[in-house]
Amino acid sequence: MESLNIQGMTCAACVRAVERAVGKVSGVQSVAVNFATEKAQVTFEPSMVRLSDIKLAVANAGYKALTEGGLGTDEHQKRKDHEVRVWWLKFALSAVFALPLLYLAMGGMLGLPLPAALNPMQFPLRYALLELLLVLPVLGAGYQFYTLGGPALFRLNPNMDSLVALGTGAAVLWSGFATLRIALGDFRLVNDLYFETAGVIITLILLGKSLEAVTKGKTSAAIKALMGLTPKTATLLLGGIERDIEVGDVEVGDQLVVRPGEKIPVDSVVLEGNSAVDEAVLTGYDANRLDVVPYFTTVPAAVVDPQPRHILFVGRLVREKGVDLLFEALARLTGEWTCTVVGEGPASEKVRQDAAARGIAQRVTFTGWLNGDALARAFDDASVVVVPSRWPEPFGIVGLEAMAHARPVVAFRVGGVPDWLDDGVTGWSVAPGDVAALHDRIAVVLADPSEATAMGLRGRARVERDFVAAAHLKTLVPIYRELRGGY
């Protein structure tokens, strides 16, 4: 993979143009362009294409490509700082001439005073020529819109510059023609001048470009600061001797030594040794490298018959918990049913309003938070417990509590839910956000009480096997022994 600095991009269309141009080169396997950092990551087969061919493809698309080594960090930062200064200078130059141009063109309509010598009705040619003289420096400040946008349009890869060039160019050309006609005596066209339109558009876009350059500079600086956290050197093991080398000098096949507390300098394969490495910030938590201690709960002594066709939701009332999705599904249910919502939260009032708006408020009971025996009775009363979370539940304690009470669970397949919910065995898991599927599975459970009971009993058995205190200790003791060195 090769990283290239791409110069000349102005919008997302430029990104697509570069990706298309490079992607068409034979031997290029993949290309990804980042507009904020102005970099392209290109994977290609060196035996089929040279880097110079890729650079040529970028150049033919109207941009310039430099290798990372061709533009040092300091030089790159200097170039960005210079670019910001140039944009602000262009904006200032444009504004100096665009403001009086706007005043001249629109002041009379707003009742603002104009010198008698510039009255368009009495001196139309003088008025038109002054507008032309005022717009020329603005066009000069925004010349790149025409030098970049025009060629891009002819290459059938139009970008934002092309749009600006077309709009302002049309206004200037027509106004230039109108000025010529005024010079020939057709004074009526003095009201059809649009020099100020072109001048104001270019000035405002130059302001946007200046602000964008500042923002991109800050983004690049933040990314570089993050990259600065990576190690600058690596410890090379060669012939049984260790020596420090620059990270950039590491080659494929080198053997490196990483001591406890050090950062891994490059993508590597662990050959031997034991240590602990914090990978969470970059890669998340790898389930294959974690010892998971399960949540444990207490299984009630007896199974209580539920209320018929009764649905239970337990959780904080916030959007992420998906109560609105549950209500959308319940509104589609036919026949008699009831629902209890246990919990409170910032969206409590909105949830109640949603139930009323869907016409199900008479069937839904809001209890607020319940604890101890009251919460246990809520689980016992339920025919099915629904976990409609939008966000990736880290685990899903409510589901385990429901299974402990021998209740089937219907849940969106997010986060840690698949770790404890066996689809079609202890309940049903459906695709995240699929309200139709959520409704269908709830309806299936309510329609077949005997199968719901069987699912609940299988869930209870799963909890007794994996999520009670004994299961917790069974997992914890080997980990503790390993930490103690096998004792």
N, C-alpha and C positions, 0 to 999 in steps of 0.2 A: 504494500500500500504506500502511495506517495501523497504527501500533503502539499498543496499549491496555494499560494496567495493569489487571489483574483482581484484585479483592479478594474474599476469602471462600472461596477454593478450599481444600479440606482433603485431597483424595486424587485418584487418577487418574480416579475416576468423575466428579468435578467437572469435570475437563478435558474429558471426553467430553460432559458436559451442556452446557458452554459452546460447544463446537464444534458440537454438534447444533443448539443454539438459534440461533447466528449463521449456520450453514450454511443454515438454512431461510429466511432473509431473502432476498426476491427482489432480485437484483442483486449479491449476494455471490458472488464467483468462487471464493475459497478462504479457509480460516481454519486457522491452526495455533496451538495454545495450549501454552505451556511452563510446566509446573507449578513448576519450580525457580525460574525468574525471575519467575513470575506475570505473564507478558506474552502477549498475543495478537497475531499478525500477520494482518491482514485485508486481502485484496485485493477491491475492489468497484468497480462502475461508478457514478461519482458522479451520472450523469444518471438513474439508476434508484433509488438509495437514498441517504439521508443518513446521516452518521455518528451522528446522534442516534437514528435508527431501530435501528442496530446496538447502541448503548448500552442502548436500551429492551429489546431482545431479551435482552441479558445480564441486565438487572435482572429481567425476567420469569422468567428461569431461576433467580433467587435469589442473584445475585452483583452486584457493582458494577464498572463500567468507567470508567476515567479516561484521558483522552488523555495522551500523554507530557508535553505542555506543562502539563497540569493538575497535575502532581506533579513538582516539581523534584528534582534529584539529592539535595540536602541534605535536603529534606523527606522524600523516599522513604527515605533512610537513617535519619532520625530515627524515621520510622514503624516501620521494621523493628526498630530498637533498642527502641522502646517495646513492640512486640509481644513481643519476647523477654522483657522484664522482666515483662510482664503474665502470660505463660504460666508463668514461674517462680513468680510470686506466687500464682497459682491453684493450682499444684501444692503449694506450701508450705502454703497454707490447707487444701487437701484432705487432705494427709498428716497434719497436726496432729490432725484429727478421725478420719481413717480408721484410724490406728494403734491408738488406744484402742478404736475400734469393733471392729477385728479381734481385739484381745486379749479384749474382753468376750465376743465370739461364739465364739471358738475356744480361749480359754485353758483352759477347763474340760476340753476334750477332750485337751489336751496336758498336763494335770496341773499347770497353773499356778494359783497361788492367786487367788481372787476374794473380794471382801468379802462377808460373810454377808448383808448387806443387798441384794446384787444376785444372790443365788442364784435362778436362774430357776425352780426347783422350788417355792421358798417364796414368792417375790415375782414371779410371772410378768408382771404388768402393769407393775410398776416397771422390770423388765428390758427389756420391749418398748418402753416409752416412752423409756427412756434410749438405746436403739439408734436410735429414730426421731429423737431430738434430735441425736444425733451424726451421722446421715447427712444431715440437712438442710443444714448448711454445705457438705458435699461436693457435694450436688446443686446448690447455689448456685454453687460454683466451676466446675462443668461445665454450666452452664445452656445454653451455646451448642450443646451436642449436641442439645438438645431444640428450641431455637428455629431451628436450621438443619436438623437431621436430619428433624424432623417434617414441615415444609413440603415438603422435597425428596421425602419418601416419598409425600405426597399428589399431588405433580406427576408421579409415576411416574418420577422420576429419583433413586432412593435412592443415598446415598453412605455413607461410613464413619460419619458422624455419625448417620445413620438406623439403622445397625446397633447402635451404642452406645445410642441412645435406646430402641430396641426391647428390647434385652437388659436394661438397667438399669431401664428403666421398668416392665417386667413384674415384675422382682424387687421393686421398691418398692411397686407397686400391690398385689401379692399380700401382701406383708408388712404393708402398711397395713390390708388387709382382715383379716389374721390378728390384728393388734393390736386392731382393733375387736371381733372375736369374743372375744379374751381379756378385754377390758373387760366383755363381756356374760356372762362366766363360763366360756367354753370354753377352759380352761387347757391343753388338750392341744396347741393350736397354737403354744405357746411354742417347740416344737422345729421349727417350720416358718417361722421368720423368716429372711429373706435380705437384710436391710439391709446386712450387711457385704459381701455379694457385689457389690451395686451400688456401695458405697463404694470397695472395693478396685479394681474395674474402672475406675471413673472416675479414681481417683488414678493408676493405672498408665498410663492413656491420656494423662492430663495430663502425666505425666513424658515420655512419648514425644513429645507435641506440643512440649514445651519443647526437647527435644533436636533435633527436626526444625526448629524455628524457628531455632535456632543454626546448624544445618548449612545451611539455605537462605540465611541471612544471609551465611555465608562464601562460598557458591556465587555469590550475587549480587555480593559484593564482588570475587571473582576475575574474574567476567565484566566487571564495570565497569572493573577494572584493565586487562583486555585491551582493552576499548574505548577506554581512555584512551591507548592507543598510537596511535590514529588522529589525523591532523592536526586541529588546531582551526581553522586558517585555510586559505584557498586564494588563489592569485594569479589575479585576474580580468583578462582582456585585453579592454578595451572601447575601441573607437575608436583602437586603436594605443597605448593607455596602460595600463600595468599598475598594479593596486592590490590590496592585501590586503583580503579580506572574510572574515566568519565562514563556516564550512562550511555552517551552517544557512541561510545566505542565498543559497547557490548555487541557480540555477534551471535547469530543463531548457533546453538551447540555449546556455547560457553557454560561452564559450571560456576555458579555463584554461591557465596556463603552469606546467609542472612542470620544474624544473631538475634536473640530475644530482645524485643523493644525496638528493633530496626524496621524500617519500611522496606517492602519488596520493591526493588527498583524497576523491574520490567515484568511483562507477562512471562510466567515460568511454569514449569512442572516440578513438583517436589520429588526429589530423588530419595532422600533419606533424612532422618532426624525427627525430633519432637519439639514442638513449641506451640505458642498460641498467637494467632494473628487476628487482628480486628479488621474484618472485611465489610462490616455492616454499612459504613458510610458510602462505599462505592458499589457494593453488590447486593445489599440486603442480606437477609439471613438464609443461608443455605441449609435446607432441611436435612441434607445428607451429612452435615457436619455438626449438627446440634443434638444434644441429648435432651429430648422433650419429656418433661415431667408433666403428666396429665393432671388436669383439674379433677379434684375428687369431690363427690357429694355423698349425701346420705340417702339411701333408698328406704322409702316408707315401708312399714311392716306389712301393710295390706294394700290391695288394690281396690279402689272405690269406683262404683259405677258412675259414669259421667251423666251430666244432663244431656238430653238428646239435642243434637244439632246445635251445639254451643261452641263458639270459637273464642280463643283467648289470645290476646297480645300483651306481652310484658316488656316494658322498656322505656327509655327516656323519649319524650315526645319532641323529637327534632326531625328535620327533613330527612337526614341520613338514615333514620330507622324505617322509613318507608310506610308509615301508617296511612298516608294518602293513597298509596298503591294498594294496600290491603282494602281500604274502603272502596276503591274503584272496582276491585274484584268482587267484594261482597255485594255491591249494588247490582251485579249481574246474576246473583244467585236467585233461584226460584224456590218456592215453598217457604216453610217457616224456618227461622233460624234466629239466634241471638249471639251477641258478641260482648265480651268484657275487655276493656282497655285498662290495664294496670300501669300507672306511671304518670309523671308530670314532666314539664320541660318548657323551653321558650316558645314552642309551637303549640302549646296546649289549647289556647283559644282558637287558633287557626284550624286545628284538627277537629274541634267541636263544630266549627262553622262548616268544615268540609263534609262532616257527617250530615249536617242539616241540609246542605246544598244538594247532596246526593239522595235525599229522602230516606235515610236509614237511621236518623237520630233516635227514633222510638225503639229501635232494636239494639242500640249500642249503649252500654253502661260504662261510664268513666268513674273509676274508684280512687284515682290518685295512687300514691305509693302504698303498698301493703307489705307487711313483714310477718314472719313467723307463721302461726297457725292460719291467719287470714290468707296469706299468699299460698300456703299449702292447699287450702280449700279451693282457691281459685284454679289451681292446677287440677285438682280432683274433679271439679265441675266441668272441665273442658272436654269436648269431644275431640278437638284438634287444637294444637298450638301452632301459630303462624309466626315465622321470623322473616319479614319482608324487607330486610335491610338493603339499602342501596350501597352502602360503603362496605369494604371488605372487613367483615367481623374478624377480629384476631382469633376468636375461638367460638363463642356462642354459648354462654353459661345457661341462658334461658332454655335452649334446646335440650341440654343435659338434664335440667330440672324437670322438664316435661317428660323426658324418657324415663327418669327415675319414678315418676308417678304413672308410668305405663300409658303415656299419651303419645299418639303419632304426631309427627312434626312435618309441616310443609314450609319450606324455606327457599329463598333465592340462593343459588350456588355461588356464594361469594366468600372470599377470605378463608377462614378455617372451618367453615361449615362442612365441607366434604370430609374433614377429619373425624367427625362423629356421626354424621347423618348418612346412613346407608340407603341410597335411593331405591325405592320399591320394597325395602325390607323393614326399616324402622320409620318410614315416612316417605316423603317425596321432596326431591330437590329440583328446582326449575331454573331456567336461564335467567340471569339477572335482569330485572325490569320487565320481564314478560308477564304482564298482568293477565292476559288470556289464559296462559298456562297455569298461573297461580290460581285463578278461578276454577279451572278444570280440575286441578288436584284437590282443592278444598271440597269441591262438589263430590268427587269420587269418595273421599273419606266420609263425608256426611251421609252419602247414599248407602254405604255398606258398613253398618256398625260392627258386624262380626269381623270383617277384615281389619277395621280400625283397631279393634281390641287385640287382634293377633299382632298387628304392627306394634302396638303399645307394649305388649308383653315381650316382643323381640327387642325393643328398645330398652326395656327395663333390664333384660338379661345382658345386653351390651354394656350398660352402665355398671352392673354388678361385676362384670368381667374386667372392664378397663378403667373405670372412673370412680371407684370407691377408695377408701383409705388404704386397703390392702394392696390394691393395684398400684397406688401411689408409692408405697413403701417398696413394693417389688421392683419398681423402676429405679427408685432413689438409692437403695442399698448397693447395687453393683457400681453405680457412679461414685458413691462415697468410698467404696473399697478401692476402686481404681485410683481415686485421688490420694488414698493412703498408701498406694504402692502395693496393693494386693492383699493387705492385711484386713 
